[in-house]
């Protein structure tokens, strides 16, 4: 017979909180008697050491003669005669200190002391000994603290036990594993497709999903399977979230939205639990839509660097499982958004999960105009408000950028005391968002002003003369944001691609500011004002070589940087050191060529350079109509031609 199996529970069972339960499961919560024992120990220590010490901490011992002297000196403010002691307060240096001395059983002496205290107007009293109530004292000192500690221990025990179960089931620690998805129900003012300006192709692709949610029988009769999920792909601020809400608004079904980062937790299994809870809610409310914003936070590519127990991988696996569990009759559609589709795991992108990829691109000019009209619909503006001109200026802007400009225009109008938004307010808002606010506190001396004028004139002249550069729109030497001056070049129309000539002209005009400083002030007088221009040239040339295959010696070769590739794990770059040297040479060649072309243009048009600079010194800002006459007679030298 095994004696261990028949033995009575010992102290190890009483105290242990690490033993397994009878089923071989996880750690068993500590016994309730354990917390009773701990509470008794704590109460004993408090009553024996802590409370008496706190009570006596503020009272200092003193001699009886010191007590008498304090009365004579008239520094005593309060006296308490106890059975064996006298406790009294003394005012010293504006502060009150408490002292205690042994009581002398001399009635005549104490009568004199009390008489003196009366004469001084000092408050005093004598404590009459009262026989304490042992029962009441025991309850207050022992039973009450004991019960409080026992209740606290029991509560902690239950919370820890529920947390342990919640890690697996998802409902411990106050719903640690519950999803915190927000639900948007059908409302009269719900977002519809008509509220989303532009993105016609994206809306067309999503319309089929809306039609399925409204008329599922139409598709089931013919044997068609609606995509289980749609992935909205595009840059930040292009309206991916609004499109998803518009789908829900058109379909009139419950809409559950959550961010990918909401699944991320430090505890393994919590993210997966939240995924299960989210999909469970959606199925109960079917037909419904689940929208996961920034899904790349939890669905990035898996690799060999992490283990199978990683929290993010468990969350991704659970998403895959839930989407595989959908059938055609579930009535649940999953929509996700990301601006980094290259980061997503391929298992998520295969047919049967996110079947449909919807590109949500930056708006073109006509779409930007429609977006601006939407944002200005409820804002008072003058009849002559020129939204078309603003749409032309804002190439490359997202819908969020345009919304920000509209809001800034309203703020500017309110600040200036205008009842309606004017074109001046619109221009100020655009420049504030694009570059930064005007730095009115920045005061340049004459030398700095002249240097800035020639720097910006250099950009403008080179950009105007080169045949494949965008036209000059505006020049200013008024400091804005982090810049001392700005030269705007606006394309006559939106373009999706640029050729090598156009890119080389961009680099040359960017170098125009530094070269103008060199020509006018000398080689050793160039300033740090061109640092951002040089950075732009380096980034542009690097992009041409590595990503576009537009290098001279590396033509038609690209070197994409894939963070999950073998090269990222080793050298960090998918090419050899010899190729790296060749890329460096190519970048230097692009920069040198840009400098030579810019110098040739400015030397050939030195008179025009001076005219532009002088006009800037006089007016500080030159608009497009002001520049036409100044550029009259400009010429393109042979040394600056590319063809």
C-alpha positions as CSV (number, residue, x, y, z in Angstrom):
1,X,0.0,0.0,0.0
2,X,1.2,3.5,-0.8
3,X,1.2,5.4,2.4
4,X,1.3,8.8,0.6
5,X,-2.1,8.3,-0.9
6,X,-3.8,7.7,2.5
7,X,-2.0,10.3,4.6
8,X,-3.8,13.3,6.0
9,X,-3.2,16.7,4.4
10,X,0.0,18.1,5.8
11,X,1.4,21.5,6.2
12,X,2.7,21.3,2.7
13,X,-0.9,21.1,1.4
14,X,-1.9,23.9,3.7
15,X,0.7,26.4,2.5
16,X,1.4,25.2,-1.1
17,X,0.0,27.2,-4.0
18,X,1.9,25.3,-6.6
19,X,0.4,21.8,-6.4
20,X,-1.5,20.4,-9.3
21,X,-5.2,19.8,-9.0
22,X,-6.8,16.3,-8.9
23,X,-7.2,16.3,-12.6
24,X,-3.6,17.1,-13.3
25,X,-4.5,20.6,-14.5
26,X,-2.9,23.9,-13.7
27,X,-1.9,25.3,-10.4
28,X,-4.5,25.0,-7.6
29,X,-5.4,28.3,-5.9
30,X,-4.2,28.5,-2.3
31,X,-6.5,27.2,0.5
32,X,-8.9,29.6,2.2
33,X,-7.4,28.6,5.6
34,X,-4.0,29.8,4.3
35,X,-5.4,33.4,4.0
36,X,-7.0,33.1,7.5
37,X,-3.6,32.2,8.9
38,X,-1.9,35.1,7.0
39,X,-4.5,37.5,8.2
40,X,-4.0,36.5,11.9
41,X,-0.2,37.0,11.6
42,X,-0.7,40.4,10.0
43,X,-3.2,41.5,12.6
44,X,-1.0,40.3,15.5
45,X,2.0,42.3,14.1
46,X,-0.2,45.4,13.6
47,X,-1.6,45.3,17.2
48,X,1.7,44.5,18.8
49,X,4.2,46.7,17.0
50,X,2.7,49.1,14.4
51,X,-0.3,50.7,16.1
52,X,1.5,51.3,19.5
53,X,4.5,52.6,17.7
54,X,2.4,55.0,15.6
55,X,0.7,56.3,18.8
56,X,4.0,56.9,20.6
57,X,6.0,58.2,17.7
58,X,4.9,61.8,18.2
59,X,5.3,61.9,22.0
60,X,8.8,62.7,23.5
61,X,9.7,61.8,27.1
62,X,10.6,64.7,29.6
63,X,11.4,65.2,33.2
64,X,8.9,66.6,35.8
65,X,11.1,69.6,36.4
66,X,11.0,70.3,32.6
67,X,7.2,70.3,32.8
68,X,7.3,72.8,35.7
69,X,9.8,75.0,33.9
70,X,7.6,75.0,30.8
71,X,4.6,76.2,32.9
72,X,6.8,79.0,34.4
73,X,8.0,80.0,31.0
74,X,4.3,80.1,29.8
75,X,5.0,77.9,26.8
76,X,2.5,75.2,27.7
77,X,-0.7,75.2,25.5
78,X,-2.5,72.0,26.6
79,X,-2.2,69.5,29.5
80,X,-3.7,66.1,30.0
81,X,-3.4,64.4,33.4
82,X,-3.5,60.6,33.1
83,X,-3.4,58.0,35.8
84,X,0.4,57.8,35.9
85,X,1.6,60.3,33.3
86,X,1.2,63.9,32.3
87,X,1.0,64.6,28.5
88,X,1.5,68.3,27.6
89,X,1.9,70.4,24.4
90,X,4.7,73.1,24.2
91,X,5.0,75.8,21.6
92,X,8.6,76.0,20.4
93,X,9.6,78.2,17.4
94,X,6.1,78.4,16.1
95,X,5.6,74.6,16.2
96,X,3.8,72.5,18.8
97,X,5.6,69.5,20.3
98,X,4.1,66.9,22.6
99,X,5.9,65.7,25.8
100,X,5.2,63.1,28.4
101,X,6.4,63.0,32.1
102,X,5.7,60.8,35.1
103,X,2.9,62.1,37.4
104,X,4.0,63.0,41.0
105,X,1.3,62.1,43.6
106,X,1.4,65.4,45.4
107,X,-2.0,67.0,45.6
108,X,-0.7,70.3,46.9
109,X,1.8,70.6,44.1
110,X,-0.7,69.7,41.4
111,X,-3.2,72.2,42.9
112,X,-0.6,75.0,42.4
113,X,0.1,73.8,38.8
114,X,-3.6,73.8,38.0
115,X,-4.0,77.3,39.5
116,X,-1.2,78.5,37.4
117,X,-2.7,76.9,34.3
118,X,-6.0,78.7,35.0
119,X,-4.2,82.0,35.4
120,X,-2.5,81.5,32.0
121,X,-5.8,80.3,30.4
122,X,-4.3,76.9,29.4
123,X,-6.7,74.1,28.6
124,X,-6.3,71.0,30.8
125,X,-8.2,67.9,31.8
126,X,-7.8,64.8,33.9
127,X,-8.6,61.4,32.4
128,X,-10.7,59.3,34.7
129,X,-9.6,55.7,34.4
130,X,-12.4,53.6,32.9
131,X,-12.3,49.9,33.0
132,X,-12.0,48.8,29.4
133,X,-14.5,46.5,27.7
134,X,-12.5,43.5,26.9
135,X,-15.1,42.1,24.4
136,X,-15.4,45.4,22.5
137,X,-11.6,45.8,22.4
138,X,-11.2,42.3,21.1
139,X,-13.7,42.8,18.3
140,X,-12.1,46.1,17.2
141,X,-8.5,45.1,17.5
142,X,-8.7,41.5,16.2
143,X,-12.0,40.4,14.7
144,X,-12.6,43.4,12.4
145,X,-9.0,43.5,10.9
146,X,-9.1,39.7,10.6
147,X,-12.3,39.7,8.6
148,X,-11.1,42.4,6.3
149,X,-7.9,40.6,5.5
150,X,-9.8,37.3,5.0
151,X,-12.2,39.0,2.6
152,X,-9.3,40.6,0.7
153,X,-7.4,37.3,0.5
154,X,-10.5,35.4,-0.7
155,X,-11.2,38.1,-3.4
156,X,-7.6,37.9,-4.6
157,X,-7.8,34.1,-4.7
158,X,-11.0,34.2,-6.9
159,X,-9.5,36.8,-9.2
160,X,-6.4,34.8,-9.7
161,X,-8.4,31.7,-10.4
162,X,-10.6,33.4,-12.9
163,X,-7.6,34.9,-14.6
164,X,-6.0,31.5,-15.0
165,X,-9.2,30.2,-16.6
166,X,-9.6,33.4,-18.6
167,X,-6.2,33.0,-20.3
168,X,-7.6,29.9,-22.0
169,X,-11.3,30.8,-22.2
170,X,-10.8,34.5,-22.7
171,X,-12.8,36.0,-19.9
172,X,-10.5,36.4,-17.0
173,X,-9.3,39.7,-15.5
174,X,-12.5,41.5,-16.2
175,X,-12.8,40.2,-19.8
176,X,-9.1,40.1,-20.8
177,X,-10.0,37.9,-23.7
178,X,-13.1,39.7,-24.8
179,X,-12.8,41.7,-28.0
180,X,-13.3,45.4,-27.6
181,X,-14.8,45.8,-31.0
182,X,-17.2,48.8,-31.4
183,X,-20.5,48.1,-33.1
184,X,-22.2,50.5,-35.4
185,X,-25.8,49.8,-36.1
186,X,-28.0,51.0,-38.9
187,X,-28.9,54.6,-38.6
188,X,-30.6,57.2,-40.8
189,X,-27.4,59.2,-41.0
190,X,-25.1,56.2,-41.7
191,X,-22.3,56.7,-44.2
192,X,-23.2,55.7,-47.7
193,X,-21.3,55.4,-51.0
194,X,-22.5,58.8,-52.0
195,X,-20.7,60.3,-49.0
196,X,-17.4,58.9,-50.2
197,X,-16.1,61.1,-53.0
198,X,-14.0,59.5,-55.7
199,X,-12.8,55.9,-55.5
200,X,-15.3,54.8,-58.1
201,X,-13.5,51.5,-58.9
202,X,-13.3,50.6,-55.2
203,X,-17.0,51.3,-54.6
204,X,-17.9,49.2,-57.7
205,X,-16.0,46.2,-56.3
206,X,-17.6,46.5,-52.9
207,X,-21.1,47.0,-54.3
208,X,-21.3,43.2,-55.0
209,X,-20.7,42.5,-51.3
210,X,-23.5,44.9,-50.4
211,X,-25.8,43.3,-52.9
212,X,-25.0,39.8,-51.4
213,X,-25.8,40.9,-47.9
214,X,-29.1,42.4,-49.1
215,X,-30.1,39.6,-51.5
216,X,-28.2,36.4,-50.6
217,X,-30.8,34.2,-52.4
218,X,-29.9,35.7,-55.7
219,X,-26.4,34.4,-55.5
220,X,-27.1,31.0,-53.8
221,X,-29.7,30.1,-56.6
222,X,-27.1,30.3,-59.3
223,X,-24.3,28.7,-57.2
224,X,-22.2,31.8,-56.9
225,X,-20.0,32.2,-53.8
226,X,-19.5,35.7,-52.5
227,X,-16.0,36.5,-51.4
228,X,-15.5,35.9,-47.7
229,X,-13.3,38.9,-47.2
230,X,-12.1,42.1,-48.9
231,X,-8.8,43.7,-48.3
232,X,-8.6,47.5,-48.7
233,X,-5.1,48.4,-49.7
234,X,-3.8,52.0,-50.0
235,X,-1.8,54.8,-48.4
236,X,-2.8,56.3,-45.1
237,X,-5.7,58.8,-45.2
238,X,-7.2,57.6,-48.5
239,X,-10.6,56.6,-47.0
240,X,-10.3,52.9,-46.4
241,X,-12.2,53.1,-43.1
242,X,-14.9,55.3,-44.6
243,X,-15.4,52.8,-47.5
244,X,-15.8,50.0,-45.0
245,X,-18.4,52.0,-43.1
246,X,-20.2,52.8,-46.3
247,X,-20.5,49.1,-47.1
248,X,-22.2,48.6,-43.7
249,X,-24.4,51.7,-44.3
250,X,-25.5,50.5,-47.7
251,X,-26.2,47.0,-46.5
252,X,-27.9,48.1,-43.3
253,X,-26.3,45.4,-41.1
254,X,-24.3,45.4,-37.8
255,X,-20.8,46.6,-38.3
256,X,-18.1,45.5,-35.9
257,X,-14.9,47.5,-36.1
258,X,-11.6,46.9,-34.3
259,X,-7.9,47.8,-34.9
260,X,-5.3,45.2,-35.4
261,X,-3.3,46.6,-32.4
262,X,-6.3,45.8,-30.1
263,X,-5.5,42.1,-30.5
264,X,-1.9,42.5,-29.3
265,X,-1.3,41.6,-25.7
266,X,1.6,40.5,-23.6
267,X,-0.2,37.3,-22.5
268,X,0.0,34.4,-24.9
269,X,-3.5,33.4,-26.1
270,X,-5.3,36.6,-25.3
271,X,-5.2,37.8,-28.9
272,X,-6.6,34.5,-30.2
273,X,-9.3,34.6,-27.6
274,X,-10.4,38.1,-28.7
275,X,-10.5,36.9,-32.3
276,X,-12.9,34.1,-31.3
277,X,-15.0,36.4,-29.3
278,X,-15.2,38.9,-32.2
279,X,-16.3,36.3,-34.7
280,X,-18.7,34.8,-32.3
281,X,-20.5,38.2,-31.9
282,X,-20.6,38.7,-35.7
283,X,-22.1,35.2,-36.3
284,X,-24.8,35.8,-33.6
285,X,-25.7,39.1,-35.4
286,X,-25.5,37.8,-38.9
287,X,-25.7,39.2,-41.5
288,X,-22.9,41.4,-40.3
289,X,-19.6,42.9,-41.3
290,X,-16.3,42.7,-39.4
291,X,-13.8,45.5,-40.1
292,X,-10.2,45.1,-39.0
293,X,-8.2,48.2,-39.4
294,X,-4.4,48.1,-39.7
295,X,-4.5,44.3,-39.9
296,X,-0.7,44.2,-40.6
297,X,-0.2,44.7,-36.8
298,X,-1.2,41.1,-36.2
299,X,-1.0,39.4,-39.7
300,X,2.5,40.1,-40.8
301,X,4.6,37.4,-42.4
302,X,5.6,34.4,-40.2
303,X,9.2,33.3,-40.2
304,X,11.7,31.1,-38.4
305,X,12.7,33.7,-35.9
306,X,9.8,33.1,-33.6
307,X,8.3,30.0,-32.2
308,X,4.9,28.5,-32.5
309,X,3.9,29.9,-29.2
310,X,4.4,33.6,-30.1
311,X,1.3,35.7,-29.3
312,X,1.1,37.4,-32.7
313,X,1.4,34.1,-34.6
314,X,-1.4,32.5,-32.4
315,X,-3.6,35.5,-33.2
316,X,-3.0,35.2,-36.9
317,X,-3.6,31.4,-36.8
318,X,-6.9,32.1,-35.1
319,X,-8.0,34.6,-37.7
320,X,-7.2,32.0,-40.4
321,X,-9.2,29.3,-38.6
322,X,-12.2,31.6,-38.1
323,X,-12.3,32.6,-41.8
324,X,-12.0,29.0,-42.9
325,X,-15.0,28.2,-40.6
326,X,-17.3,30.5,-42.6
327,X,-19.7,29.0,-45.0
328,X,-21.9,30.6,-47.6
329,X,-24.8,30.8,-45.3
330,X,-23.0,32.5,-42.4
331,X,-23.8,36.0,-43.7
332,X,-20.6,37.4,-42.2
333,X,-18.1,39.3,-44.4
334,X,-14.7,40.4,-43.2
335,X,-13.2,43.6,-44.5
336,X,-9.6,44.6,-43.5
337,X,-7.4,47.6,-44.3
338,X,-3.7,48.0,-44.6
339,X,-1.1,50.2,-46.2
340,X,1.5,47.5,-46.1
341,X,0.2,44.5,-48.1
342,X,3.8,43.4,-48.6
343,X,4.0,42.7,-44.9
344,X,1.0,40.4,-44.7
345,X,1.3,36.6,-44.5
346,X,0.5,34.9,-47.8
347,X,-1.8,32.4,-46.1
348,X,-4.2,35.4,-45.4
349,X,-4.2,36.5,-49.0
350,X,-5.1,33.2,-50.7
351,X,-8.5,32.6,-52.2
352,X,-11.1,31.5,-49.6
353,X,-10.0,34.2,-47.1
354,X,-9.4,37.6,-48.5
355,X,-10.5,36.8,-52.0
356,X,-10.9,40.4,-53.1
357,X,-8.1,43.0,-53.0
358,X,-9.4,46.6,-53.4
359,X,-6.9,49.3,-54.3
360,X,-7.7,52.6,-52.6
361,X,-5.4,55.1,-54.3
362,X,-4.6,58.7,-53.8
363,X,-7.3,60.8,-55.5
364,X,-6.8,62.4,-58.9
365,X,-7.6,66.0,-59.6
366,X,-11.3,65.5,-60.4
367,X,-11.7,63.3,-57.3
368,X,-9.8,65.9,-55.1
369,X,-12.3,68.5,-56.3
370,X,-15.2,66.2,-55.3
371,X,-13.7,65.6,-51.9
372,X,-13.2,69.3,-51.3
373,X,-16.8,70.0,-52.3
374,X,-17.9,67.4,-49.7
375,X,-15.8,69.0,-46.9
376,X,-16.9,72.5,-47.8
377,X,-20.6,71.6,-48.2
378,X,-21.5,72.6,-44.6
379,X,-18.9,75.5,-44.4
380,X,-19.9,79.1,-45.3
381,X,-17.7,80.3,-48.2
382,X,-17.7,83.1,-50.7
383,X,-19.3,82.3,-54.1
384,X,-15.9,82.9,-55.8
385,X,-14.2,80.2,-53.7
386,X,-11.7,78.6,-56.0
387,X,-11.7,74.9,-55.1
388,X,-10.5,73.9,-58.6
389,X,-7.3,75.8,-58.1
390,X,-6.8,74.1,-54.7
391,X,-7.5,70.7,-56.3
392,X,-4.8,71.5,-58.9
393,X,-2.2,72.4,-56.2
394,X,-2.8,69.4,-54.0
395,X,-1.5,66.6,-56.3
396,X,-0.4,63.7,-54.1
397,X,-2.7,64.6,-51.2
398,X,-4.9,62.1,-49.6
399,X,-8.6,62.6,-48.6
400,X,-7.4,63.2,-45.0
401,X,-5.0,65.9,-46.1
402,X,-7.8,67.6,-48.0
403,X,-10.1,67.4,-45.0
404,X,-7.4,69.0,-42.9
405,X,-7.0,71.9,-45.4
406,X,-10.7,72.5,-45.3
407,X,-10.7,72.6,-41.5
408,X,-7.6,74.9,-41.4
409,X,-9.4,77.2,-43.9
410,X,-12.3,77.5,-41.5
411,X,-10.0,78.1,-38.5
412,X,-8.1,80.8,-40.5
413,X,-11.4,82.5,-41.4
414,X,-12.6,82.5,-37.8
415,X,-9.3,83.8,-36.6
416,X,-9.4,86.7,-39.0
417,X,-13.0,87.5,-38.1
418,X,-14.5,86.5,-41.5
419,X,-18.1,85.3,-41.7
420,X,-17.3,83.3,-44.8
421,X,-14.2,81.5,-46.0
422,X,-12.3,83.5,-48.6
423,X,-9.7,82.4,-51.2
424,X,-7.0,84.1,-49.1
425,X,-8.1,81.9,-46.2
426,X,-7.9,78.9,-48.5
427,X,-4.4,79.7,-49.7
428,X,-3.1,80.3,-46.2
429,X,-4.6,77.0,-45.1
430,X,-3.0,75.1,-48.0
431,X,0.4,76.6,-47.3
432,X,0.1,76.0,-43.6
433,X,-0.6,72.3,-44.1
434,X,1.9,71.8,-46.9
435,X,4.9,73.6,-45.4
436,X,4.0,74.9,-42.0
437,X,2.7,78.2,-40.4
438,X,4.4,81.5,-41.2
439,X,7.1,82.2,-38.7
440,X,6.4,85.9,-38.0
441,X,8.9,85.9,-35.1
442,X,11.7,85.0,-37.5
443,X,13.4,88.2,-38.5
444,X,16.2,87.9,-41.1
445,X,18.9,90.5,-41.5
446,X,19.7,92.0,-44.9
447,X,22.5,89.5,-45.6
448,X,20.3,86.4,-44.8
449,X,17.4,87.9,-46.8
450,X,19.7,88.4,-49.8
451,X,21.1,84.9,-49.6
452,X,17.6,83.4,-49.3
453,X,16.4,85.4,-52.3
454,X,19.2,84.1,-54.5
455,X,18.8,80.6,-53.2
456,X,15.1,80.5,-54.1
457,X,15.7,82.3,-57.4
458,X,18.2,79.6,-58.3
459,X,15.5,76.9,-57.9
460,X,13.1,78.9,-59.9
461,X,15.4,79.8,-62.8
462,X,16.7,76.2,-63.2
463,X,13.2,74.8,-63.0
464,X,11.8,77.3,-65.5
465,X,14.5,76.7,-68.1
466,X,14.8,72.9,-68.1
467,X,12.3,71.5,-70.6
468,X,11.0,68.5,-68.6
469,X,10.5,70.4,-65.3
470,X,7.1,71.4,-63.9
471,X,6.2,75.1,-64.2
472,X,7.0,77.5,-61.4
473,X,3.8,78.4,-59.4
474,X,5.1,80.6,-56.6
475,X,8.3,81.9,-54.9
476,X,8.5,83.3,-51.4
477,X,11.3,84.2,-49.0
478,X,8.9,84.4,-46.0
479,X,10.0,81.8,-43.5
480,X,7.5,79.0,-43.0
481,X,7.8,75.9,-40.9
482,X,11.4,74.7,-41.0
483,X,12.2,76.6,-44.2
484,X,13.6,80.0,-44.9
485,X,11.8,80.2,-48.2
486,X,9.9,78.1,-50.7
487,X,9.7,77.6,-54.5
488,X,6.6,75.8,-55.7
489,X,6.5,73.7,-58.9
490,X,3.0,72.4,-59.9
491,X,2.5,69.9,-62.6
492,X,-0.1,70.9,-65.3
493,X,-1.8,67.6,-64.9
494,X,-1.7,64.5,-62.7
495,X,0.7,61.8,-63.9
496,X,1.3,58.3,-62.6
497,X,4.8,57.9,-64.1
498,X,7.9,60.0,-64.7
499,X,10.7,59.3,-67.2
500,X,14.4,59.7,-66.6
501,X,14.5,63.1,-68.2
502,X,11.8,64.4,-65.8
503,X,13.5,62.9,-62.7
504,X,16.9,64.4,-63.7
505,X,15.3,67.8,-64.2
506,X,13.9,67.5,-60.7
507,X,17.3,66.8,-59.3
508,X,18.9,69.7,-61.2
509,X,16.3,72.3,-60.0
510,X,16.8,71.0,-56.4
511,X,20.5,71.7,-56.8
512,X,19.8,75.2,-58.2
513,X,19.7,76.8,-54.8
514,X,23.1,75.6,-53.7
515,X,24.7,76.5,-57.1
516,X,23.1,80.0,-57.0
517,X,24.8,80.6,-53.6
518,X,28.1,79.4,-55.1
519,X,27.9,81.7,-58.2
520,X,26.8,84.8,-56.3
521,X,28.7,84.5,-53.0
522,X,31.6,82.1,-53.8
523,X,32.4,78.4,-53.3
524,X,33.3,78.8,-49.6
525,X,30.3,81.0,-48.8
526,X,27.6,78.3,-49.5
527,X,25.4,77.7,-46.5
528,X,23.5,74.8,-44.8
529,X,20.3,76.0,-46.4
530,X,20.6,73.4,-49.1
531,X,20.7,70.4,-46.8
532,X,17.1,69.4,-47.4
533,X,17.6,69.8,-51.2
534,X,20.7,67.5,-51.1
535,X,18.7,65.0,-49.0
536,X,15.9,65.0,-51.6
537,X,18.4,64.4,-54.4
538,X,20.0,61.5,-52.6
539,X,16.6,59.9,-51.9
540,X,15.4,60.4,-55.4
541,X,18.6,59.0,-57.0
542,X,18.6,56.0,-54.6
543,X,15.0,55.2,-55.5
544,X,15.7,55.4,-59.2
545,X,18.6,52.9,-58.9
546,X,17.2,50.5,-56.3
547,X,13.5,50.4,-57.0
548,X,12.8,51.7,-60.5
549,X,15.7,50.2,-62.5
550,X,16.7,53.6,-63.9
551,X,20.4,53.6,-63.1
552,X,22.9,54.1,-65.9
553,X,25.1,51.0,-65.2
554,X,22.4,49.1,-63.3
555,X,19.6,49.7,-65.9
556,X,16.7,47.3,-65.7
557,X,17.9,45.9,-62.3
558,X,15.9,46.4,-59.1
559,X,16.9,45.6,-55.5
560,X,13.7,45.5,-53.4
561,X,14.1,45.5,-49.7
562,X,12.0,42.7,-48.3
563,X,12.0,42.7,-44.5
564,X,11.1,39.0,-44.3
565,X,13.7,37.9,-46.9
566,X,16.9,35.9,-46.3
567,X,18.9,39.1,-47.0
568,X,17.2,41.0,-44.2
569,X,18.2,38.3,-41.8
570,X,21.8,38.3,-42.9
571,X,23.4,41.4,-44.5
572,X,20.3,43.5,-44.7
573,X,20.7,44.1,-48.4
574,X,20.0,41.8,-51.4
575,X,23.2,42.6,-53.3
576,X,26.9,42.2,-52.9
577,X,29.5,44.7,-51.7
578,X,30.7,45.2,-55.3
579,X,27.2,46.1,-56.3
580,X,26.9,48.4,-53.4
581,X,30.0,50.3,-54.5
582,X,28.5,50.5,-58.0
583,X,25.2,52.0,-56.6
584,X,27.2,54.6,-54.6
585,X,29.0,55.6,-57.8
586,X,25.7,55.9,-59.7
587,X,24.3,58.1,-56.9
588,X,27.3,60.3,-57.0
589,X,27.1,60.5,-60.8
590,X,23.4,61.7,-60.6
591,X,24.3,64.4,-58.1
592,X,27.3,65.6,-60.1
593,X,25.3,65.8,-63.3
594,X,22.5,67.7,-61.5
595,X,25.1,70.2,-60.2
596,X,26.7,70.7,-63.6
597,X,23.4,71.2,-65.4
598,X,22.1,73.7,-62.8
599,X,25.4,75.7,-63.0
600,X,25.2,75.8,-66.8
601,X,21.6,77.2,-66.6
602,X,22.4,79.8,-64.0
603,X,25.6,81.1,-65.7
604,X,23.7,81.4,-69.0
605,X,20.8,83.2,-67.3
606,X,22.7,85.3,-64.7
607,X,20.8,88.4,-65.5
608,X,17.4,86.7,-65.0
609,X,18.7,85.2,-61.7
610,X,19.5,88.7,-60.5
611,X,16.0,90.0,-61.6
612,X,14.2,87.2,-59.7
613,X,16.3,87.8,-56.6
614,X,15.7,91.6,-56.6
615,X,12.0,91.1,-57.2
616,X,11.9,88.8,-54.1
617,X,13.8,91.3,-52.0
618,X,11.2,93.9,-53.0
619,X,8.0,91.9,-52.8
620,X,9.0,88.8,-50.7
621,X,6.4,86.7,-52.6
622,X,6.0,86.2,-56.4
623,X,2.9,84.6,-57.8
624,X,2.7,82.8,-61.1
625,X,1.5,85.9,-63.0
626,X,4.4,88.0,-61.6
627,X,7.0,85.6,-62.8
628,X,6.2,85.4,-66.5
629,X,7.6,88.8,-67.4
630,X,10.7,88.3,-65.3
631,X,11.6,85.0,-67.1
632,X,11.3,86.7,-70.5
633,X,14.5,86.0,-72.6
634,X,15.6,82.9,-70.6
635,X,17.6,80.2,-72.6
636,X,18.6,76.6,-72.3
637,X,22.4,76.2,-72.7
638,X,23.9,73.3,-74.6
639,X,25.6,72.0,-71.5
640,X,22.3,71.5,-69.7
641,X,20.6,69.5,-72.5
642,X,19.9,65.8,-72.2
643,X,18.7,65.3,-75.8
